[in-house]
Amino acid sequence: MNGQLQTATSVYFAPYFSNGLIIGLIVAAFLLLALSIYHNRIGFWGRIVCAAAFIFLLANPSVIDQKRIPTNDVAAIIIDQSASQSFLNRKDLAKAAEQYLQERLQGFDNLEVRTAYTTADASNTEIFAALDDVLADIPEQRRAGAIIVTDGQIHDIPAMKDRYDDYGPVHVLLTGKKDEIDRRIEIIEAPAYGLVGDTVTVQYKVVDSGSGTHEEFATVVTKMNDGSPNMDLVPPDEVRTATVKIEHAGQNIFDIQVSPLEQEITTVNNRMPIVINGVRDRLRVLLVSGQPHAGGRTWRNLLTSDPGVDLVHFTILREPEKMDMTPQSELSLIAFPFRELFEVKLYDFDLIIFDRYRLNRILPNYYFANIAKYVQDGGALLEVSGPSFAGEDSIYSTALRDVLPAYPTGQVFEKHYKPKVTEIGHRHPVTQGLTWGGTEDGWGEWLRQIGLQAGSGNTIMSGYNNQPLLVLDRVGEGRIAHLGSDQIWLWSRGYEGGGPHAELLRRLSHWLMKEPALEEEYLMASAYNKTVRVERRSLQENPLDATITGPAGFEQTITLTPNKRGTLSGEYTVESAGVYGVSDGTHKRFVIVGDINTPEFTNVITSDEAIKPVTAASQGSVKWLSEDAQPTVKMVRASGRYGQDASWIGLRRNGSFDVAQVTDRPVLPLWIFAALMMVLVTGCWWFEGRRRN
């Protein structure tokens, strides 16, 4: 701000009486003078002068002297730092333009330059929010204008057009090129949730933007999770519908990728992963109980307490051939639908549990063959063994021996022991971190264990004399768990302090039903801001490498090392938003960094279409930095011409000021006016008297 005082003088009238009275006197004087002229009175010119002087005296002419301090005009420079500015050489052009403008505008007197930047990691480009912030304390009469350096993708242009002129002339320097092209995937409709095992539909289309995009078909590749990719030829702008199956609970990623155009701006919007959360409908569980025992109710209570579980409980009370003298009309039992459950609707169940089951003549062997095939085809089976498993009536004598992970040794240990998590169990998600009362040592004892010899799978818990207690295995597409004791009910009753029976059984059942969060060999990837975090759960604890791949050929290998959670982990910070793949050589996952389904990536073509109404209304201009030289900047007095059609841009010189001092005084002192009136009246009287003589 230039602090030199400037003086300005102006004249104004402050009448002693109201304006109406002054106007009345003027009219009366005019009428009297007109009458004098009509009668040709002598000296009417002198009367005119006297009347005018008298009215002038009553109007009280005054002089105002102002001491003014000139104030600076304020010009705003807004630099677009949004994600779309990272394409091509837009950042370099913007940086060069900012440096040029700063140097050029510093040379103007009485001009303050304020610079603001849009948020780099925002999903929208909010230019006018930054402009409003930087000019919030500046009145309109001091605003010299705004210069915006952007790619033209602006998402907060004011809806009220009468605001366009509030900023002064708005000039836009575009950082892109006029001949840009781009191809993207646009999602029309996609569900956020789906039932596991059901299908959902996703609608999408391929959109080509810019000049010269005349390909008749685009190649679209779709893939659900880690499944096989499907390829299709899709015409641009045609809505397509994809039907996908929800494979498991939790996050399912349906990936859509379209082939790129030659020389398109970016491929970051050529890929659109859609996250569909799989939720299970009511789980159907078949519980087959053998001889009734104290722990039988534990299973029933656990399963019926969950409102999401449909339980079918089959209890063997007596064999069909057993004689019963009760009259048939008084029997309340009905014939059990064996064929319907074990043949027709077997595959409708998500989990089958055998609790202390012993062989009898109720279930024929081919039913067990059906169950073994059900497991191999993707079903889940839990065998909870009682004493009968070690004897002649063992379920191991059926076709289930082909899928059971452990076989009986023929021994039953009626001993006190505390179940323990094995070394491999400490890394398995079913028993990892499984505590009770804050410690694993606080578990209560069990009183019986069936002798088992693990033939396959992983023994994650051991019991008496380190005998296998809980063995898990994968068979074909399905899973099976073998618990070598019927004593878990003691924990539910709080025997010797109890134990984590509910959590163990919850984890066990969800692992059997292939819950992704409980996979023992599982790769997890997540993103926080721009940091990709990788976690690998494994039954092995040796460090291993993971490769992160991303847009524009990005590839980075990181080492995953053991952490306190018993998993392997690592992280890496990437520079740009997009879809990143993470692979450890066996498993592959995708993670979305940032929100790529935003306006910032929807249309990345440089365009002046959105901002033109603002520049036109404010008498500003649009310049293309990629084609034009840096424009000359001028300060122009308010004229409405600020370089709209020229190679220069103009900022408004307002000439605003602050008033430091005001002095108010009459044009002439009152006594001088009175003396002049006396002279005029006396002169007029003398002149008229002389003429009459």
C-alpha positions in Angstrom: 0.0 0.0 0.0 1.3 3.5 -0.9 1.0 5.6 2.2 1.3 9.0 0.5 -1.6 11.3 1.3 -3.6 12.8 -1.5 -6.0 15.8 -1.3 -9.3 16.0 -3.0 -11.8 18.9 -3.0 -15.4 18.9 -3.8 -18.4 21.4 -3.6 -21.8 20.5 -2.3 -24.9 22.4 -1.1 -26.3 22.2 2.4 -29.5 24.4 2.3 -30.6 26.2 5.5 -34.2 25.2 4.7 -35.9 22.3 3.1 -35.6 21.6 -0.6 -39.3 22.2 -1.0 -39.0 25.7 0.4 -36.0 26.6 -1.7 -37.8 25.4 -4.8 -40.9 27.5 -3.8 -38.7 30.6 -3.5 -37.2 30.0 -6.9 -40.7 29.6 -8.5 -41.9 32.8 -6.7 -38.8 34.8 -7.8 -39.3 33.5 -11.4 -42.9 34.6 -11.4 -42.1 38.1 -10.0 -39.3 38.6 -12.5 -41.5 37.5 -15.3 -44.2 40.0 -14.2 -41.5 42.7 -14.2 -40.4 41.9 -17.7 -44.0 41.8 -18.9 -44.6 45.3 -17.5 -41.2 46.4 -18.8 -40.2 47.5 -15.3 -36.9 49.4 -15.1 -33.9 47.4 -13.6 -35.3 43.9 -13.9 -31.9 42.6 -14.6 -30.6 43.8 -11.3 -33.5 42.1 -9.6 -32.6 38.8 -11.3 -29.1 39.1 -10.0 -30.3 39.9 -6.5 -32.8 37.0 -6.4 -30.2 34.6 -7.7 -27.7 35.7 -5.1 -30.3 35.4 -2.3 -31.3 31.9 -3.3 -27.6 30.9 -3.7 -27.0 32.2 -0.1 -29.9 30.1 1.2 -28.5 27.0 -0.6 -25.4 27.3 1.6 -22.7 26.2 -0.9 -19.9 24.3 1.0 -16.5 22.8 0.3 -15.2 19.4 1.5 -11.5 18.8 1.6 -10.5 15.1 1.9 -7.1 13.6 2.8 -7.1 10.2 1.0 -4.8 7.2 1.4 -4.8 5.1 -1.8 -5.6 1.4 -1.1 -4.2 -1.6 -2.9 -6.3 -3.5 -5.4 -6.2 -7.3 -4.8 -5.7 -9.8 -7.5 -6.2 -13.6 -6.9 -4.2 -16.4 -8.5 -5.8 -19.8 -8.1 -3.7 -22.8 -9.0 -5.5 -26.1 -9.6 -3.6 -28.9 -7.9 -6.3 -31.6 -8.3 -5.6 -35.1 -9.3 -6.5 -34.5 -13.0 -3.6 -32.0 -13.2 -1.2 -34.9 -12.9 -1.9 -36.0 -16.4 0.5 -35.2 -19.3 2.5 -32.1 -18.6 -0.2 -30.1 -16.9 1.6 -29.7 -13.6 4.7 -28.3 -15.4 2.6 -25.8 -17.3 0.8 -24.7 -14.2 4.0 -24.3 -12.3 5.6 -22.2 -15.1 2.4 -20.0 -15.3 2.4 -19.4 -11.6 6.0 -18.3 -11.5 5.5 -16.0 -14.5 2.3 -14.4 -13.0 4.0 -13.8 -9.6 7.0 -12.1 -11.3 4.8 -10.0 -13.6 2.2 -8.9 -11.0 4.9 -7.8 -8.5 5.8 -5.0 -10.8 2.5 -3.2 -10.4 2.0 -0.4 -7.8 -0.9 -0.5 -5.4 -1.6 -4.2 -6.3 -1.7 -7.0 -3.7 -1.4 -10.5 -5.1 -2.9 -13.4 -3.2 -2.3 -17.1 -4.3 -4.4 -20.1 -3.3 -4.3 -23.8 -4.2 -7.0 -26.4 -4.5 -6.7 -29.5 -2.4 -4.5 -32.1 -4.1 -6.3 -35.2 -2.7 -9.9 -34.0 -3.0 -12.5 -35.8 -5.1 -13.6 -32.6 -6.7 -11.9 -29.5 -8.1 -13.3 -26.6 -6.0 -11.8 -23.5 -7.6 -14.4 -21.1 -6.5 -14.3 -22.2 -2.9 -10.6 -21.3 -2.9 -11.3 -18.0 -4.7 -14.0 -17.1 -2.1 -11.7 -17.8 0.7 -8.9 -15.7 -0.6 -11.1 -12.7 -1.3 -13.5 -13.1 1.7 -12.2 -9.9 3.4 -11.9 -7.8 0.3 -14.8 -5.6 -0.8 -15.8 -5.7 -4.4 -14.5 -2.2 -5.2 -11.0 -3.3 -4.4 -11.0 -6.6 -6.4 -8.8 -6.4 -9.5 -9.8 -9.8 -10.8 -8.8 -13.4 -10.7 -6.4 -15.6 -12.8 -7.2 -19.3 -12.6 -4.7 -21.9 -13.8 -6.6 -25.1 -14.4 -7.5 -27.9 -16.8 -11.1 -26.6 -16.9 -12.6 -29.5 -14.9 -14.2 -27.3 -12.2 -17.0 -28.7 -10.0 -18.1 -25.7 -7.9 -19.0 -23.0 -10.4 -21.6 -20.7 -8.7 -25.2 -21.4 -9.8 -26.2 -17.8 -9.4 -24.9 -16.0 -12.5 -25.1 -12.5 -10.9 -22.1 -13.6 -8.8 -19.8 -14.0 -11.8 -18.9 -10.3 -11.8 -18.2 -10.1 -8.1 -14.6 -11.2 -8.5 -13.6 -8.7 -11.2 -12.5 -9.9 -14.6 -11.9 -13.7 -14.4 -9.2 -15.1 -16.7 -8.5 -18.8 -17.1 -5.2 -20.3 -18.3 -5.9 -23.9 -19.4 -3.1 -26.4 -18.9 -4.3 -29.1 -21.4 -4.5 -29.5 -25.1 -7.5 -29.0 -27.5 -7.0 -32.4 -29.2 -7.1 -34.6 -26.0 -8.9 -38.0 -26.1 -9.9 -40.4 -23.3 -11.8 -43.6 -22.7 -13.4 -44.5 -19.4 -15.8 -47.0 -17.8 -19.0 -45.5 -16.5 -21.0 -47.4 -13.9 -24.7 -47.0 -14.5 -26.0 -49.3 -11.7 -24.3 -51.5 -9.2 -25.5 -53.1 -5.9 -23.6 -52.5 -2.7 -24.8 -55.9 -1.2 -25.7 -59.3 -2.4 -26.6 -62.7 -0.9 -23.9 -65.2 -0.9 -24.6 -67.8 -3.7 -27.0 -65.5 -5.5 -26.4 -63.4 -8.6 -26.6 -59.6 -9.0 -26.4 -57.4 -12.1 -24.1 -54.6 -12.8 -24.8 -52.1 -15.6 -22.0 -50.2 -17.3 -21.0 -48.5 -20.5 -17.8 -47.4 -22.3 -17.5 -43.7 -22.9 -15.1 -42.2 -25.4 -14.4 -38.4 -25.1 -12.6 -36.0 -27.3 -12.0 -35.7 -31.0 -10.8 -38.6 -33.2 -12.3 -41.4 -31.1 -13.9 -43.4 -33.8 -13.3 -47.1 -32.7 -16.4 -49.2 -33.4 -15.8 -51.6 -30.5 -13.9 -51.6 -27.2 -12.6 -54.8 -25.6 -14.0 -55.1 -22.0 -12.6 -57.7 -19.6 -14.6 -58.5 -16.4 -13.6 -60.7 -13.5 -15.1 -61.5 -10.1 -12.5 -61.8 -7.3 -9.8 -64.3 -8.5 -12.0 -66.0 -11.0 -11.4 -66.5 -14.7 -11.7 -63.3 -16.8 -14.5 -62.8 -19.4 -13.9 -60.8 -22.5 -16.5 -59.0 -24.6 -16.6 -56.5 -27.5 -18.7 -53.5 -26.5 -19.7 -50.5 -28.7 -19.0 -47.1 -27.0 -22.1 -45.5 -25.3 -24.0 -48.8 -25.3 -25.3 -49.9 -21.8 -24.3 -53.5 -21.0 -25.4 -55.7 -18.1 -23.1 -58.2 -16.4 -24.5 -60.9 -14.2 -22.1 -61.9 -11.4 -22.4 -64.5 -8.5 -21.6 -63.5 -5.0 -19.0 -66.1 -4.0 -18.4 -65.5 -0.3 -19.3 -63.3 2.6 -17.5 -60.0 3.0 -15.9 -58.0 0.2 -16.3 -59.3 -3.3 -14.6 -57.2 -6.1 -16.0 -57.2 -9.6 -13.4 -55.8 -11.8 -14.3 -54.1 -15.2 -11.4 -53.1 -17.5 -11.6 -51.6 -21.0 -8.9 -51.6 -23.6 -7.1 -48.2 -23.9 -7.2 -45.8 -26.8 -4.0 -44.9 -28.5 -2.5 -41.7 -27.1 -5.3 -41.2 -24.6 -4.6 -39.0 -21.6 -4.7 -41.6 -18.9 -5.8 -45.2 -18.2 -6.7 -44.7 -14.6 -10.4 -44.5 -15.4 -10.2 -47.5 -17.8 -10.6 -49.8 -14.9 -13.5 -49.7 -12.4 -13.5 -52.2 -9.5 -16.9 -52.5 -7.8 -17.0 -53.7 -4.2 -20.1 -55.8 -3.5 -20.4 -57.0 0.1 -21.6 -60.5 0.3 -24.0 -61.2 3.1 -25.3 -64.6 4.0 -29.0 -65.4 4.1 -30.0 -67.5 7.0 -27.5 -70.3 7.4 -28.8 -73.8 7.3 -27.2 -76.2 9.7 -27.9 -79.9 10.1 -27.0 -81.1 13.6 -27.0 -84.9 14.0 -26.8 -86.0 17.6 -26.1 -89.5 18.9 -26.6 -90.7 22.4 -27.9 -87.8 24.6 -25.3 -86.3 26.9 -24.7 -83.3 29.0 -23.0 -81.3 26.2 -25.7 -81.8 23.6 -27.6 -78.7 24.7 -24.4 -76.6 24.2 -24.5 -77.1 20.5 -28.3 -76.5 20.3 -28.1 -73.3 22.5 -25.2 -71.9 20.5 -26.9 -72.4 17.1 -30.4 -71.4 18.1 -29.2 -68.2 19.8 -28.1 -66.9 16.4 -31.1 -65.4 14.6 -29.3 -65.9 11.3 -29.2 -69.7 11.6 -31.9 -72.2 10.6 -31.2 -75.3 12.6 -32.4 -78.8 11.7 -31.6 -81.0 14.7 -31.7 -84.8 14.2 -31.4 -86.8 17.5 -31.3 -90.6 17.5 -33.6 -91.7 20.3 -34.2 -95.3 19.2 -33.7 -97.6 16.3 -36.7 -98.4 14.0 -36.5 -102.2 15.0 -36.6 -101.5 18.7 -39.8 -102.9 20.3 -41.9 -100.3 22.1 -45.1 -101.4 23.8 -46.6 -97.9 23.6 -49.7 -97.8 21.4 -48.9 -96.2 18.0 -51.8 -93.8 18.4 -50.1 -92.4 21.5 -46.7 -92.0 20.0 -45.8 -88.3 19.4 -42.8 -89.0 17.3 -43.1 -88.8 13.5 -41.2 -90.5 10.8 -38.0 -88.6 10.1 -37.4 -87.5 6.5 -34.1 -89.3 6.0 -34.1 -89.3 2.2 -35.2 -85.7 2.0 -32.3 -84.6 4.3 -29.5 -86.8 3.2 -30.2 -87.1 -0.5 -32.7 -84.5 -1.9 -31.8 -81.4 0.2 -28.4 -82.3 1.4 -26.7 -79.6 -0.6 -29.0 -77.0 0.8 -27.1 -77.1 4.1 -24.2 -74.9 4.8 -22.8 -77.0 7.6 -23.4 -80.5 8.9 -22.4 -81.4 12.5 -22.1 -84.9 13.9 -22.2 -84.8 17.7 -21.2 -88.1 19.4 -22.8 -90.0 16.6 -22.5 -93.8 16.7 -23.4 -96.2 13.9 -26.8 -97.8 13.9 -29.2 -99.1 11.3 -31.0 -95.8 10.8 -28.6 -94.2 8.3 -27.4 -96.6 5.5 -23.8 -96.3 4.4 -24.7 -94.6 1.1 -26.0 -91.6 3.1 -22.5 -91.2 4.4 -21.1 -91.5 0.9 -23.5 -88.7 0.0 -22.1 -86.6 2.8 -18.5 -87.4 1.8 -19.2 -86.2 -1.7 -21.0 -83.2 -0.3 -17.8 -82.2 1.5 -15.6 -82.8 -1.6 -18.0 -80.6 -3.6 -17.6 -77.7 -1.3 -19.7 -78.5 1.8 -18.6 -78.2 5.5 -18.6 -81.0 8.1 -17.8 -80.9 11.8 -17.2 -84.2 13.6 -17.4 -84.0 17.4 -16.3 -87.4 18.7 -17.5 -89.3 21.7 -16.4 -92.7 23.1 -18.1 -94.5 20.3 -15.6 -93.1 17.8 -12.9 -95.4 19.4 -15.1 -98.5 19.2 -16.8 -100.8 16.7 -19.6 -98.3 16.1 -17.2 -95.6 15.0 -18.4 -93.3 12.2 -14.9 -93.8 10.8 -16.1 -97.2 9.5 -18.3 -95.5 7.0 -17.5 -93.7 3.7 -16.6 -90.6 5.8 -13.2 -92.2 6.5 -12.1 -90.8 3.1 -12.6 -87.2 4.3 -11.9 -87.3 8.0 -8.5 -85.8 8.8 -7.8 -88.1 11.8 -8.5 -91.8 12.6 -9.1 -93.4 16.0 -6.4 -95.1 17.9 -9.0 -97.1 19.9 -8.2 -95.3 23.2 -10.4 -93.1 25.4 -8.6 -91.0 28.0 -10.7 -90.3 31.0 -8.2 -87.8 32.4 -8.0 -84.2 33.6 -6.2 -81.9 31.1 -6.2 -78.4 29.7 -6.7 -77.9 26.0 -3.7 -76.1 24.5 -3.1 -74.3 21.2 -0.4 -75.9 19.2 2.5 -74.0 17.6 0.8 -74.0 14.2 -2.5 -73.1 16.0 -1.0 -69.8 17.2 -0.8 -68.8 13.5 -4.1 -70.3 12.5 -7.0 -67.8 12.5 -9.4 -70.2 14.3 -7.2 -70.2 17.4 -4.9 -67.3 17.0 -5.1 -64.9 19.9 -7.9 -67.1 21.5 -7.9 -66.2 25.2 -10.2 -66.4 28.2 -9.9 -64.0 31.1 -7.0 -62.3 29.2 -4.8 -65.4 29.1 -4.6 -68.8 27.5 -3.5 -70.3 30.8 -6.9 -69.4 32.3 -8.8 -72.1 30.4 -10.7 -74.7 32.5 -9.9 -78.4 32.2 -11.7 -81.1 30.2 -12.3 -84.6 31.5 -12.2 -86.9 28.4 -10.4 -87.2 25.2 -10.7 -89.7 22.3 -7.4 -91.0 21.0 -6.7 -89.6 17.5 -4.0 -89.9 15.0 -3.9 -87.1 12.5 -3.6 -88.3 9.0 -3.8 -85.0 7.2 -4.6 -81.4 7.8 -3.4 -79.1 10.6 -3.7 -79.9 14.3 -4.4 -76.6 15.9 -5.2 -77.8 19.4 -3.9 -80.6 21.6 -5.1 -82.2 24.7 -4.1 -85.0 27.0 -0.4 -86.0 26.6 -0.3 -83.7 23.5 -2.7 -85.9 21.7 -4.4 -84.2 18.7 -7.6 -82.5 19.9 -8.8 -80.3 17.0 -7.7 -81.1 13.4 -8.7 -79.0 10.4 -8.4 -80.1 6.8 -9.5 -79.2 3.3 -11.0 -82.0 1.2 -11.6 -81.2 -2.5 -13.6 -77.9 -2.5 -14.9 -78.4 1.0 -13.7 -78.3 4.6 -13.8 -80.6 7.6 -13.0 -80.2 11.3 -12.5 -83.0 13.8 -12.9 -82.3 17.5 -11.6 -85.3 19.6 -13.7 -84.6 22.7 -17.3 -84.1 23.8 -16.3 -82.0 26.8 -16.4 -78.4 25.4 -19.7 -78.0 27.3 -17.7 -77.8 30.5 -16.4 -74.4 29.4 -20.0 -73.2 28.8 -20.9 -74.3 32.4 -17.9 -72.4 33.8 -16.2 -75.5 35.1 -12.9 -74.4 36.7 -13.3 -71.0 35.2 -14.7 -72.1 31.9 -13.1 -71.2 28.5 -13.7 -69.4 25.2 -16.2 -72.0 23.9 -18.5 -69.5 22.1 -15.6 -67.7 20.3 -13.9 -71.0 19.4 -17.1 -72.5 17.9 -18.0 -69.2 16.1 -14.6 -69.1 14.5 -14.7 -72.8 13.7 -18.0 -72.7 12.0 -17.2 -69.6 10.0 -13.9 -71.1 8.9 -15.8 -74.2 7.7 -18.1 -71.9 5.7 -15.1 -70.2 4.1 -15.2 -66.9 5.7 -12.4 -64.9 4.0 -11.3 -63.2 7.3 -10.5 -66.7 8.7 -8.5 -68.1 5.8 -5.2 -69.5 7.1 -3.4 -68.7 3.9 -4.7 -65.3 3.1 -3.5 -62.1 1.6 -5.1 -58.8 2.7 -4.6 -55.4 1.1 -6.0 -52.1 2.3 -5.4 -48.4 1.7 -5.2 -45.5 4.0 -4.9 -42.2 2.2 -2.1 -43.1 -0.3 -0.5 -45.9 1.7 -1.1 -49.4 0.6 -0.9 -51.8 3.5 -0.3 -55.5 2.9 -0.8 -58.3 5.4 -0.2 -62.0 4.8 -1.6 -64.6 7.1 0.3 -67.8 6.8 1.1 -71.0 8.7 4.7 -70.3 7.7 6.5 -67.5 9.5 9.4 -66.8 7.1 9.4 -63.3 5.5 8.3 -63.2 1.9 8.0 -60.6 -0.9 4.8 -59.0 -2.3 4.6 -57.1 -5.5 2.4 -54.0 -5.8 1.3 -53.1 -9.4 -0.7 -50.0 -10.4 -1.6 -47.6 -13.1 0.8 -46.5 -15.9 3.0 -49.6 -15.4 3.7 -49.0 -11.7 5.4 -51.9 -10.0 7.1 -52.1 -6.6 8.2 -55.1 -4.5 8.1 -54.9 -0.7 9.2 -57.4 2.0 6.5 -58.7 4.4 8.0 -59.3 7.9 6.5 -60.8 11.1 4.6 -58.6 13.4 3.0 -58.8 16.9 -0.3 -60.1 15.5 1.4 -63.3 14.2 1.1 -62.3 10.6 3.5 -60.8 7.9 3.0 -57.2 7.0 4.4 -54.3 5.0 3.3 -51.1 3.4 4.2 -48.7 0.6 3.1 -45.1 -0.2 2.0 -44.5 -3.8 1.8 -41.2 -5.6 -1.5 -41.4 -7.4 -5.0 -42.7 -7.0 -6.1 -45.8 -8.9 -6.6 -49.6 -8.7 -3.5 -51.4 -7.3 -2.9 -55.1 -7.4 -1.0 -57.0 -4.7 0.4 -60.4 -5.3 2.6 -62.8 -3.3 3.0 -65.2 -6.1 0.1 -67.4 -5.0 -2.6 -65.0 -4.0 -3.7 -61.7 -5.6 -5.8 -59.0 -4.2 -6.9 -55.6 -5.4 -7.1 -52.3 -3.5 -8.5 -49.0 -4.5 -6.4 -46.0 -3.5 -8.5 -42.9 -3.3 -11.9 -42.6 -4.9 -11.5 -43.1 -8.6 -15.3 -43.0 -9.3 -15.4 -39.3 -8.7 -15.9 -36.2 -10.9 -12.2 -35.7 -10.8 -11.7 -38.9 -12.9 -15.0 -39.0 -14.7 -14.1 -36.5 -17.4 -10.4 -35.7 -17.7 -10.5 -33.9 -21.0 -9.3 -30.2 -20.8 -12.3 -28.0 -21.7 -13.4 -24.4 -21.4 -17.0 -25.2 -21.7 -17.9 -25.1 -18.0 -15.9 -21.8 -17.2 -16.8 -19.8 -20.3 -20.1 -18.3 -18.9 -18.0 -16.9 -16.0 -15.3 -15.4 -18.1 -17.9 -13.9 -20.5 -20.0 -12.3 -17.7 -17.0 -10.9 -15.9 -15.3 -9.6 -19.1 -12.5 -12.0 -18.7 -10.8 -14.4 -21.1 -9.7 -18.0 -21.7 -6.1 -18.8 -22.9 -4.5 -22.2 -23.8 -1.0 -22.4 -22.3 -0.1 -25.4 -24.5 -0.7 -23.3 -27.7 -0.2 -19.7 -26.7 2.7 -17.8 -25.1 2.4 -16.6 -21.6 -0.1 -13.7 -21.9 1.0 -10.2 -21.1 -0.7 -8.8 -18.0 -2.0 -5.2 -17.9 -3.7 -3.0 -15.3 -6.7 -1.3 -17.0 -9.1 1.3 -15.6 -12.7 0.1 -15.3 -13.8 0.0 -18.9 -15.2 -3.4 -19.6 -12.3 -4.3 -21.9 -9.8 -6.7 -20.2 -8.3 -8.5 -23.1 -11.2 -10.8 -24.0 -10.1 -11.2 -27.6 -6.4 -10.3 -27.3 -3.2 -11.9 -26.4 -3.1 -10.0 -23.1 -5.1 -10.2 -20.0 -6.3 -7.2 -18.0 -6.8 -6.6 -14.3 -9.0 -3.8 -13.1 -7.4 -0.7 -11.6 -10.2 0.5 -9.2 -8.4 3.6 -7.8 -10.0 2.9 -4.4 -8.9 4.8 -1.3 -9.4 5.2 2.5 -10.4 8.7 3.8 -8.0 9.8 6.5 -9.3 13.3 7.2 -12.4 15.4 6.1 -12.7 19.2 6.4 -16.0 20.9 5.8 -16.2 24.7 5.2 -18.5 27.2 3.4 -17.5 28.5 0.0 -17.4 32.1 1.5 -18.0 33.2 5.0 -21.5 34.3 5.8 -20.6 38.0 6.4 -19.1 38.2 2.9 -22.3 36.8 1.5 -24.3 39.4 3.6 -22.0 42.2 2.4 -22.4 41.2 -1.2 -26.2 41.1 -0.8 -26.1 44.6 0.6 -24.0 45.8 -2.3 -26.2 44.2 -4.8 -29.5 45.5 -3.3 -28.1 49.0 -2.8 -26.7 49.0 -6.3 -30.0 47.8 -7.8 -32.0 50.5 -5.8 -29.6 53.3 -6.8 -29.7 52.2 -10.5 -33.5 52.0 -10.6 -33.9 55.3 -8.8 -31.5 57.0 -11.2 -33.4 55.7 -14.2 -36.7 57.0 -13.0 -35.3 60.5 -12.5 
